[in-house]
Amino acid sequence: MTEVIISFPGIGIDAFSIDKVAFELPFFGGLEVRWYGIILTLGIIAGLCYALYRTKTEGISADDIMDYALWTVMLAIIGARLYYVLTTLKDPAGNWNYHSFTDVIAIWNGGIAMYGSVIGGALALFIVSKIKKYNKNQMLKVFDMVAPGVMLGQIIGRWGNFVNGEAHGVETSENFFLRMGLMGAADTDYPFRMVYYHPTFLYESLWNLIGFVLINLFYKKKKFDGQIVLMYLAWYGFGRMFVEGLRTDSLYIGVFRISQVVGFLCFAICTALLVYFYIRGRRGELDTEEYVPVYEKLRGLGLRRRAKAGAEEQEENTKSADEALSEIETKNDTISDEEKE
């Protein structure tokens, strides 16, 4: 079944149907092209365009960004699939889920993880930077350029989950204003009747949209290279930590939701690093600001003291000269009076 019926009655959107398949190509007996793949591709293109937009800001050439793009996209897809496979090796009953290499790479059957794509993409950026012999600051500039683009790709890409009727949250009340009605999705317990869920794909998309706007407002005011990527990881980790708690398709290690734990670690570690580097940078600014003004103040104080002393000496000399002149004039007046007598 490739059709999903969705509604958002709380905001006035009645039930409508979406076919997961956008169109078919006349290859291999009819190759399905799904909306999920199209939407993910649009997200990747949007992220690349954003990185190209930031080339002037960071002083990185567009040609270098294109070199990064090829390897980043490839390793991000591999990372997303590998992360999912490694965290779903066995089903709840303890049976192996993957029995051949084809099973492992069968991304067309579903199964990728966002954090895996972030790890794979970050590894690609690091490797290409090393090949290009970029120094640490240049490498951090590249990470800063790419991070908001990744966020933009997530904003768009989550709507692929919407088309598939997946990555939703737990069931919610029919009175909840943002409830999502879903019927016909393969991962629902009631595929043939409308059931209402938390639209967690929408929560995450909106959370990333807010973060994308805020990060771009602060971008040109960043205090150090690497600040933007830390802001992205902290922001996304904090939001994902809560959204993941509502989802019904979480990956687990024991009793812990993996993405929730990773989200918390990203938020805690990156926030601590942001505070640390901000304080260190601020102290450096204050040390520089204090050194120059103190020297200048001491120098200025000496100059003012000498100027004041010079002015007082000149005033004293002027006063002495005036007194001497007055005394001479008094003597002349006395002599003149004596001569008259």
Secondary structure, 3 states (H helix, E strand, C coil): CCEEEEEEHHHCEEEEEEECEEEEECCCCCEEEEHHHHHHHHHHHHHHHHHHHCHHHHCCCHHHHHHHHHHHHHHHHHHHHHHHHHCCCECCCCCECCCCHHHHHCHHHCCCCHHHHHHHHHHHHHHHHHHCCCCHHHHHHHHHHHHHHHHHHHHHHHHHHHHHCCCCECECCCCCCCCEEEECCCCCCCCCCCEEECCHHHHHHHHHHHHHHHHHHHHHHCCCCCHHHHHHHHHHHHHHHHHHHHECCCCEECCEEHHHHHHHHHHHHHHHHHHHHHHHHHHHHHHHHHHHHHHHHHHHHHHHHHHHHHHHHHHHHHHHHHHHHHHHHHHHHHHHHHHHC
